[in-house]
Amino acid sequence: MVYVKVGETSEVPLGTMKLFAAEGREILVVNVNGSLYAIGGKCTHMGGDLSQGKLQGIIVTCPRHSSRFDVTKGKAIFGPKFGPIRLKTSDEPVYEVKVEGSSIMVNIV
């Protein structure tokens, strides 16, 4: 496993999310009830910035076309929505997170 530091715990307060860059990847770190989770930071549909989306519990909604993802598992809950039509989209990559002191470490392998 290869862990890299992406940020500090103080940067992701309870119930929030923040986009970090590490090793050429954009990683969204989310604080859900005091537990940190990390998934891909760009929507798998058309690359919308998930950090600009809406977080409700464990679900983040993409601001571009309303795709929804479970931040604890990276699973696509709903695909993009165009009027009454909802398409399928791929799951987000998931990264294992550990905290060392106040540093957020993400496994990028």
Buried (B, 14 or more C-beta within 10 A) or exposed (E): EEBBEBBEBEBBEEEEBBBBEBEEBBBBBBBBEEEBBBBBBBBBBEEBBBBEBEBEEBBBBBBBBBBBBBBBBBBBBBBBBEEEEBEEBBBBBBBEBEEEEEBBBBBBE
